[in-house]
Amino acid sequence: MKIVMLGTGYVGLVSGACFSEFGHDVVCVDKDEKKITNLKNGILPIYEPGLDILVKKNFRNEKLKFSSSVKKSIVDADAIFIAVGTPERRGDGHADLTYVYSAAREIATILENYCVIITKSTVPVGTSLEIKKIIKKYNKNANFDVVSNPEFLREGSAIEDFMRPNRIIVGYENEKSKKIMDNIYQPLNLIQTPILFTDIKSAELIKYASNAFLAVKISFINQMADLCEGLSTDIHFISRGMGLDKRIGDKFLHPGPGYGGSCFPKDTIALSKIASDNNIDLSIIDNVINYNQNRKKSLIKKLKNILGNNIKEMRVAVLGLSFKPGTDDMRESPSLDLVPSLVKKVKEVRVFDPVAMKEASKYIKNVYFSNKVEDCIMNVDLTIILTEWSEFRTLSADYLSKFMKGNVVVDFRNALNPENFKGKNITLHQVGRGPFN
């Protein structure tokens, strides 16, 4: 089956590479000719573990191709996935559908044979049906069906999520398009992946509802962590005790500096706007949005409470800049709030991230970009863990004291083992527990 993926961003490139691994003939299309040239040369625009191997393998086998020409690519396509960006729209928080509707108009002028047009981008309810109207407007004779097939890819684990997903959601209108979607995902039948077929609007809403619920869980456990600090108890016991209840589950019950990335912030705001436009009360989500924004801004206050006025003369190391490990994505990362605040408050800020240094340098200024952990923590008074990369998890008081001048570590991800700090000369502060020394 020939599949065309419009957009070579995170969703488009990962999906295209994985579909080619399924055995489909895939063309990933992007108007950015430099990006297409780079992809043909094995240079990827994003970091995702294992993606470079998958892209190079299937490009070499000619199952995966790259093109800057929409017209040449979709002439004989069986399925066209729209996987372009839907950023938050300036001014009102709605998803910006400019690129989605532009893709629909361009598709309409080219369509000759029957194909299924699938919305892979995260879009508000009703968008797929609007795509259908646009195509019919610009090509009355077009023979096609529209489908909603939202993605559920976690950055850092995207390939595993695509190849072994929890579920596939497909919103469809008729049996003809349903059969094509069945064929596209047929390889997943071997591992008995649940495929939920719904109406199109429900499929679109499932994506927003899922991300919003996970954002609620994150914010809830963060508030419980604040309560634990006030009661001098341990959030790890609380989250563990809750997570053992199968009705709750243990995922997304890890306290931290607040959620970030490309999905949760954008999708919660978009869902809130959808509800507001339809006069529906989604105050839970509204409160989560406000709380999460304030939490990231309050990190500097937490540091001042720990350190007092001494913070002004400190040299500070920040380990981890991306919003989560396994990616170089800086979108809505807590570091974008904390690091600029530190720059204004302390003597010097040193930063290090295993993957995101180049991307971070676009947004973070007036800091020293270190080339390794040891360089970052050399002679600093305070070390902050802001992203829980695996290479940071083994840091101990004995190791840190070899390089640090000061004796305070603030672990905003609870990534470090407190046992490695007990009875030592470095004090470890974590979220909802401790301090440990």
C-alpha positions in Angstrom: 0.0 0.0 0.0 1.3 3.5 -0.9 1.2 5.9 2.0 2.0 9.6 1.8 2.9 11.5 4.9 2.5 15.3 4.7 4.9 16.8 7.2 8.3 15.5 8.4 8.1 16.8 11.9 8.0 14.6 15.0 4.7 12.8 14.2 5.1 12.6 10.4 8.7 11.3 10.4 8.2 8.8 13.1 4.9 7.5 11.6 6.3 7.4 8.1 9.4 5.5 9.2 7.4 3.0 11.2 4.8 2.5 8.4 7.7 1.7 6.0 9.0 -0.8 8.6 5.5 -2.4 8.4 6.3 -3.0 4.7 4.2 -0.1 3.2 5.7 2.2 0.5 5.9 5.5 2.2 6.7 9.0 0.9 7.3 11.7 3.5 6.7 15.2 2.0 7.8 18.5 3.3 8.0 21.9 1.5 11.3 22.6 3.2 13.8 21.4 0.5 16.8 21.7 2.8 15.1 19.3 5.3 14.3 16.9 2.5 17.9 17.0 1.3 19.1 16.4 4.8 16.8 13.4 5.3 18.0 11.8 2.1 21.5 12.2 3.5 20.5 10.6 6.8 20.4 13.9 8.7 17.3 14.0 10.9 15.6 17.2 12.1 14.8 15.7 15.5 16.3 13.4 18.1 14.4 10.3 18.9 16.2 7.1 20.0 16.4 4.5 17.2 14.7 6.7 14.6 17.9 7.3 12.6 18.5 3.6 12.3 14.9 3.0 11.1 15.0 5.9 8.6 18.4 4.9 7.1 17.4 1.2 6.8 14.1 1.8 5.0 15.4 4.6 2.8 18.2 2.3 1.7 15.6 -0.4 1.0 13.5 2.1 -0.9 10.4 1.6 1.3 10.8 5.1 2.6 11.3 8.1 0.3 11.4 11.8 0.8 10.1 14.5 -1.5 9.3 18.3 -1.5 6.6 17.8 -4.2 3.1 17.2 -3.0 1.8 16.7 -6.5 4.2 14.0 -7.6 3.9 12.1 -4.3 0.1 11.8 -4.0 -0.9 11.0 -7.6 -1.2 7.3 -6.9 -1.5 7.2 -3.1 -3.9 4.9 -1.3 -3.7 6.9 1.9 -2.6 10.5 2.7 -1.8 11.3 6.3 -1.9 15.0 7.3 0.8 15.3 9.9 1.6 19.0 9.9 2.0 21.2 12.9 -1.0 22.5 14.9 0.6 25.0 17.3 -1.3 27.0 19.8 -2.8 30.0 18.0 -1.6 33.4 19.3 -4.2 35.4 21.1 -6.9 32.8 22.0 -5.2 29.4 22.7 -7.0 27.5 19.9 -5.0 25.0 17.8 -3.7 26.8 14.7 -5.1 24.9 11.8 -3.5 27.0 9.1 -1.2 24.2 7.9 -3.9 21.6 8.1 -6.3 23.5 5.9 -3.6 24.5 3.5 -2.7 20.9 3.0 -6.4 20.0 2.4 -6.6 22.7 -0.3 -3.5 21.5 -2.0 -4.6 17.9 -1.9 -7.9 18.8 -3.5 -6.4 20.3 -6.6 -4.4 17.1 -7.2 -6.7 14.2 -6.4 -7.6 12.0 -9.3 -8.1 8.5 -7.9 -9.8 7.3 -4.8 -7.8 7.6 -1.6 -8.3 8.0 2.2 -7.2 11.3 3.7 -6.3 10.8 7.3 -5.8 13.4 10.0 -2.8 12.4 12.1 -2.2 15.8 13.6 -3.9 16.7 16.9 -6.9 18.8 15.9 -10.1 20.1 17.5 -13.4 18.2 17.1 -14.8 18.7 13.7 -11.6 19.4 11.9 -11.6 16.2 9.8 -15.1 17.0 8.6 -14.0 20.5 7.7 -11.2 19.0 5.7 -13.8 17.1 3.8 -15.7 20.3 3.0 -12.6 22.1 1.8 -11.6 19.3 -0.6 -15.1 19.1 -2.0 -15.2 22.9 -2.4 -12.0 22.9 -4.4 -12.6 19.6 -6.3 -16.3 18.7 -6.7 -15.3 15.4 -8.5 -12.8 14.2 -5.9 -13.3 10.6 -4.8 -12.1 10.2 -1.2 -13.0 9.6 2.4 -11.7 11.3 5.5 -10.5 9.5 8.7 -9.3 10.6 12.1 -6.3 8.6 13.4 -4.8 10.5 16.3 -1.2 9.7 17.4 -0.2 8.7 20.9 3.6 8.9 20.7 5.7 9.6 23.8 8.8 11.5 22.9 11.8 9.3 23.8 9.7 6.2 23.3 7.9 6.9 20.1 9.1 3.9 18.0 8.1 1.5 20.7 4.8 3.3 21.1 4.1 3.0 17.3 5.3 -0.6 16.9 3.7 -1.9 20.1 0.9 0.6 20.9 -1.7 0.3 23.7 -4.4 0.9 21.2 -5.2 2.4 17.8 -8.0 4.9 17.5 -9.7 5.3 14.1 -12.7 7.6 13.4 -14.3 6.7 10.1 -17.5 7.2 8.0 -17.9 4.1 5.9 -16.7 0.5 5.5 -14.5 1.3 2.5 -12.3 3.6 4.5 -12.4 1.3 7.5 -11.1 -1.6 5.4 -8.1 0.5 4.2 -7.3 1.5 7.8 -7.5 -2.2 8.7 -5.0 -3.0 6.0 -2.6 -0.2 7.0 -2.4 -1.5 10.6 -2.7 -5.2 9.7 0.8 -6.0 11.0 -0.3 -5.1 14.5 -2.9 -7.9 14.4 0.0 -10.3 15.1 0.4 -8.7 18.6 -3.3 -8.4 19.1 -3.3 -4.6 19.3 -6.8 -3.3 20.2 -8.2 -1.1 17.4 -11.1 1.1 18.4 -13.3 2.2 15.5 -15.4 5.2 16.3 -17.2 8.1 14.6 -14.8 10.8 13.5 -15.6 13.4 16.2 -15.1 10.9 19.0 -11.7 9.9 17.7 -10.6 13.6 17.6 -11.8 14.1 21.2 -10.2 10.9 22.6 -6.7 12.4 22.0 -7.5 15.6 23.9 -9.2 13.8 26.7 -6.3 11.4 27.1 -3.7 14.0 27.3 -5.8 16.2 29.6 -6.4 13.4 32.0 -2.6 12.6 32.2 -2.0 16.3 32.9 -4.5 16.1 35.7 -2.6 13.2 37.2 0.7 15.0 37.0 -0.7 18.1 38.6 -2.5 16.1 41.3 0.7 14.3 42.5 2.6 17.6 42.4 0.1 19.1 44.7 0.2 16.1 47.0 4.0 16.5 47.0 3.5 20.1 48.3 1.3 18.7 51.0 3.9 16.1 51.9 6.5 18.8 52.4 4.1 20.6 54.7 3.4 17.5 56.7 7.0 16.2 56.7 6.0 12.9 55.0 7.3 11.1 51.9 5.5 11.5 48.5 7.1 8.3 47.2 5.1 6.3 49.7 1.9 8.2 48.7 2.4 7.7 45.0 3.4 4.0 45.5 0.3 3.4 47.7 -2.0 5.0 45.2 -0.4 3.3 42.2 -1.0 -0.2 43.6 -4.7 0.5 43.2 -5.4 -0.9 39.7 -8.2 1.7 39.3 -5.6 4.4 39.6 -2.4 2.8 38.2 1.2 4.0 38.8 1.8 5.9 35.6 2.2 9.7 35.8 2.3 9.7 39.5 5.9 11.0 39.7 6.2 14.5 41.2 8.4 17.1 39.5 8.6 20.7 38.2 5.5 20.5 36.0 4.6 19.0 32.6 6.0 20.4 29.4 6.7 19.3 25.8 4.7 19.6 22.6 1.5 18.0 23.7 0.2 18.5 27.2 0.5 22.3 27.4 -1.0 22.8 23.9 -3.7 20.2 24.2 -5.0 21.2 27.6 -5.3 24.8 26.5 -7.0 23.7 23.2 -9.5 21.4 25.1 -10.3 24.3 27.5 -11.1 26.5 24.5 -13.2 23.9 22.8 -15.2 23.5 26.0 -15.6 27.3 26.5 -16.8 27.7 22.9 -19.5 25.1 23.6 -20.4 26.6 27.0 -19.2 23.5 28.9 -17.5 23.8 32.3 -14.1 22.2 32.2 -12.8 23.9 35.4 -10.7 20.9 36.3 -8.6 21.4 33.2 -8.5 25.2 33.6 -7.2 24.8 37.1 -4.6 22.3 35.9 -3.4 24.7 33.2 -3.0 27.6 35.7 -1.4 25.4 38.4 1.2 24.0 36.0 2.2 27.3 34.7 2.6 28.7 38.2 4.5 25.6 39.3 7.3 26.1 36.8 7.5 29.8 37.7 7.7 28.9 41.4 10.9 26.8 41.1 13.1 29.8 41.8 11.0 30.6 44.9 11.6 27.0 46.2 15.3 27.5 45.7 15.3 30.7 47.6 13.4 29.1 50.5 16.1 26.4 50.6 19.1 28.7 50.2 18.0 32.0 51.7 19.8 35.2 50.6 23.0 33.3 49.9 21.7 32.6 46.4 23.0 35.9 45.1 26.7 34.9 45.2 26.3 31.3 44.1 27.5 29.5 41.1 24.8 27.1 40.0 24.9 23.9 37.8 21.7 22.8 36.0 21.7 19.2 34.8 19.0 18.6 32.2 17.4 21.1 29.8 14.9 19.2 27.6 11.4 18.8 29.0 12.0 15.0 29.5 14.8 12.5 28.9 15.1 10.8 25.5 14.5 13.9 23.5 16.0 17.3 22.6 12.5 19.0 22.6 12.7 22.2 24.6 9.0 23.2 24.1 7.5 24.3 27.5 10.4 22.8 29.3 10.7 23.9 33.0 14.3 25.0 32.2 12.9 27.9 30.1 11.4 29.3 33.3 14.0 28.4 35.8 17.3 29.1 34.0 16.5 32.7 33.0 15.3 33.3 36.6 18.6 32.0 37.9 20.6 34.1 35.5 19.0 37.2 37.1 19.5 35.9 40.7 22.9 34.2 40.9 26.5 34.9 40.1 26.9 32.2 37.4 24.8 29.5 35.7 26.3 26.4 34.1 24.2 24.0 32.2 24.5 20.6 30.6 22.1 18.2 28.8 23.2 15.0 27.0 21.2 15.7 23.9 19.5 19.1 23.9 22.4 21.5 24.1 22.1 22.8 20.5 18.4 23.2 20.7 18.6 24.8 24.2 21.1 27.4 23.0 18.3 28.9 20.8 16.3 29.8 23.9 18.7 30.0 26.8 21.3 32.8 27.0 23.9 34.2 29.3 24.9 30.8 30.7 28.0 28.6 30.4 27.2 25.5 28.2 29.3 22.6 29.6 30.5 19.7 27.5 30.0 17.1 30.3 28.7 16.6 33.8 32.0 17.1 35.5 32.6 20.4 33.7 29.2 21.6 34.7 29.4 20.9 38.4 33.1 22.1 38.8 33.4 24.5 41.7 29.6 25.2 41.8 27.8 26.0 45.1 24.6 24.3 44.0 23.6 21.5 41.6 20.1 21.2 40.2 18.7 18.1 38.6 16.0 19.3 36.2 15.7 16.4 33.7 16.0 12.8 34.8 18.4 11.6 32.2 19.7 8.1 33.2 23.3 9.4 33.3 22.3 11.7 36.2 20.6 9.0 38.3 23.8 7.5 39.7 25.2 10.7 41.0 26.2 10.4 44.6 27.4 12.7 47.4 30.9 11.1 47.2 31.1 11.8 43.5 29.6 15.3 43.5 31.9 16.4 46.4 34.9 15.7 44.2 33.9 18.6 41.9 31.5 20.9 43.8 32.6 23.7 46.0 29.2 23.8 47.8 27.2 21.1 49.5 23.6 21.5 48.3 21.8 19.4 45.5 18.2 20.2 44.6 16.6 17.3 42.6 13.4 18.5 41.0 12.8 15.0 39.5 13.5 12.8 42.5 15.9 11.0 40.3 18.7 10.5 42.8 18.9 7.8 45.4 18.7 9.4 48.9 20.8 6.5 50.4 23.8 7.9 48.5 23.5 11.1 50.5 22.8 9.9 54.1 25.7 10.6 56.4 27.5 12.6 53.8 28.6 16.2 53.5 26.1 17.1 50.8 22.5 17.8 51.5 19.9 16.4 49.0 16.6 18.2 48.6 13.8 16.5 46.6 10.2 17.1 45.8 7.8 16.0 48.5 10.4 14.4 50.7 13.7 14.9 52.5 16.0 16.7 52.9 18.6 13.9 53.1 22.2 14.2 54.5 
